[in-house]
């Protein structure tokens, strides 16, 4: 049996890190947008059900 060395491909870790950072920022912005939309809809719906006290 011969011993063959298997070369592993070289990965560009900086490119992976940059791509991951971009995805994390996009996911964070999407999450913040979702929270803001839910808050605004909640305030509008609560305000529509409020009765004037006068």
N, C-alpha and C positions, 0 to 999 in steps of 0.2 A: 504494500500500500504506500502510495506517495503522499507526502504531506503538502497540501496546496494551501497557500495563503489566500484568503478571500479579502479583497480590498473593499472597504466600506466607502460608499460615496461621500464626498465632502459636502457638507451642508453650510450654507451661508447663514450663520446664526444671527447676524445683524439684520438680515432681511426678514427672518422669522420674527425677531423681536419687534421690528418696525411694523410688520403686518399685524401682529398680535396687539400692539399698542393702538393701531388704527381701529381694529375691531372693538377693543375695549372702550374707546372713546365713543364710537358709534352706538354701542350698546348702552352706555351710560346716558348719552343724550336721549336715546329712545325711551329709557326708563324715566328720566326726568320729565320728558314731554307727556308720557302716559300719566304720571302722578299729577301734573298740572291740569291736564284735561279732566281727570276724575274729580279733582278739587273744584274746578270751575263748574262742572255739571252738577256737583253736589250743592254748591252754593246757590246756583240758579234754581234748582228744584226745591230747595228749602225756602228760598225767598218767594217762590210762587205759591207756597202753601201757607205762608204767614198771613195772619189776619191783622188788620190795623186795630190798634188799641186806643181809640179816642172817642 
